[in-house]
Amino acid sequence: MTMTRRGLLTGLSLVFLAGCSTTASQHQALYGPKPDEKHPMKAADLTKIKPELRRTEVAYPTTHPAGTIVVDTPSRRLYYVLGDGRALRYGVGVGRQGLALQGNAYVGRKAEWPSWTPTANMIRRDPARNLKYAGGMPGGPNNPLGARAIYLYRNGNDTMFRIHGTNQPWSIGQAMSSGCIRMMNHDVIDLYDRVNSGTRVVVVQDSARV
């Protein structure tokens, strides 16, 4: 049986369309409702998140061992290294210029629906907004740390930088936070479940060095 050029092109078009449809379906599944959370979550509104900022497995040749978190600050991407040249890629929001962590750290502790306490520097920079939370803000949907927080340490000390969720998903892909690395709540839950205390974290400010 022979196939005409027109038939071949039609077949290829159907394959491409099927691939796009599968990707969309996968994203819907990844970002669906989470009714069993302490604070039940609705499905994420993916119309506000660019496809390239959504969680996906990608080719990622690297010398970092499997299980390492690599934050590519300029590209607004976080990679969880799977090994064998693959990684999970997440879109993230990063700190404004001069407020970003750089270099090596590790996961010191983790928390679900964490409370939030502004640092002294944050209170100093914006007392009108932050002073009222000096005693701490309980975890919940309105908390700026979102559904999970992964606390970054060096040499046994808290760096005061976190990888955390956000109640402002539109900020993913932006450089606007107070230095922390923010993720969509669905994504930070996924990452949280993959890492343990001691997991290595590498934050780079030059994409050529990822």
N, C-alpha and C positions, 0 to 999 in steps of 0.2 A: 504494500500500500504506500502511495506517495502522498506527500503533503505539499500543498501549494504555499507559496511565500505568504499569501494573505492568511492562510490557515495557521501557519507558524506564528505570525505576528499576533493573531487573535489569541492563540494559546498562551503565548508569553504574557500578553496583557492580563489574561485571567489569573495566571500565576502571580504576577505582581500585585494585582488587586487582592488576591487571597492573602498574600503576605502582609499587605497593609492592614487588612481586616483583622488578621490574627494579632498583629501588634497592638491595634486599638483594643481588642478584646482582652489581651494580656494586661494592658494598662488599667482597664476597668477593673479587672480582678485584683491587681496589686493595690489599688487605691479605693477599694470598696468600703462599705460601712463596717465598723468594729463595735458591735453592740455589747461585747463582753468586757470592754475596758471599764476601769473604775469610773471614768467619765466617758460614757458611750460616744463614739465618733460617727459622724455621717460620712458618706463617700466624699472623697475630695472632688472639688470642682476642677476638672482637668482642662476646662476651657481657659483657665487663667494660668496654666502651667505649660510652657512650651514643651513639645515632645522631647527635645534634646536635654531637658532638665529633669525628665522622669527617670526613675530607676530602670536600669537595663544592664545586661551582661555584655561586656565588650572585650575585644582583643586588647591585651595590655602587657606587652613584654617589659619586664622589669627585673632588677636584681633583688628587690625586696621579697622576703619569704612570704608564703601564704599566711594569711591572718593579719597582715600589716594594714593599717589605715594610712592612706596617703591623701593629703589635702593639697590640691593644686589651686592655690589662692587666685592667681591671675585669671584662670579659666573658670573659676567658680564651680569646681568639680571636686568630689570626694570619691576616692577609689578604695574598695575593700578587696585586697589581693586574694584571688582564689587559687593561684598557682597555675602551672602549665600554660602560661601566657594569657591568662584570662583574669578579669576582675569585674566586680559589680561597680557600676558608675552611678553616682547620685548627683543631682544638682544641689548646690548649697548657696547660702548667703554668707558673706564674709565681712570682716571688720573694715571700717573706713581706714584710709591711709594713715599710718602711724599708730594704729590700734590693733595690729594683727600679730599673732604669735608666729614665730619662725623657728624651724629646726626640729629636734627630736623631743618627744615626750612619751608618756605612756598612760594608759587608763588607770587612774588611781581608785576610782569608785564609780558606781552607777546608781541612778535613782529613777523610779517610775513616778510620773506626775509630781516632779520635785517642787519644793518651795523655792522662792527666789528672794534673795537679799541683795540690793544694789551695793557695789563696792564703795569705799570712801571716795574714790576718784569719780565714780558715776554721780554720787550725791553732790560732789563739788562742782561738776560740770553742769548739772541740771537739777538744782535743789527743788525747784517748783514741781518737777515730775517725780523725783525719786526719794525725797526726804521722808515722805509719808510711809514709805515701805522699808524704812531703816530697820524695823523690827522683823521684817520678813513678810512675804506674801504667800499664802497657802497655794499648793498646787491645784490646778484646775484649768478649764478651757480658756480662761482669761489670763493665765499666767504666761509671761513672756518666754519661759523655758519650755513650754509645750508639754508633750506627753512623756518625754524621757530626757534625761541629761546624762552625759558621759563626761566625767571630770578629768581633766588632763593634769598630770603631775610630772615633776622633775626632781630627782634626788630626794624623794620622799616629801616634797613640798607641793602644795596646790599652786598651780600657775595662775589661777583665777580665770583661766580660759576653759570653755566647755564646748562640746558638740551637743546641740540640743534641738528640740523641736521648736515650732513657732506657731503663734496664732495669727501670723501675717504671711500666709503662703505666697502672696504676690511679691514678697521681698526676696524670694529665692532667685539666685542669679545676680543679685545686687551686692554692692559694697557699702553697707550702711549701718551695720551693727556696732556695738561697743567693743568689738574685737573677737567675739565668740563666733563659732561656726554653726549656723542655723540650717536646719533641714525641715522638709515637710514632715508633719507628725507621723504619717504612714511610713516614711523612709527612716526616721530616727528609731521607730519601734523595730523595724527590720534590722537595722545595724546593731541596735542594743542587744538583740537576741543572738547576734553572731559573735560578740566580743566579750572578753572577760577582763578582770583586773589584771594588769600587766601587759595587755595588748599594746604593741608598739604603734606609735602615731608619728608620722613625719609630715610636717607642714612646710611647704615650699613657697617662696615668693617669686620664683623664676621658673616658668613652665619648662624651660630647656633642661632643668635639673630634676624633673620628675622621674 
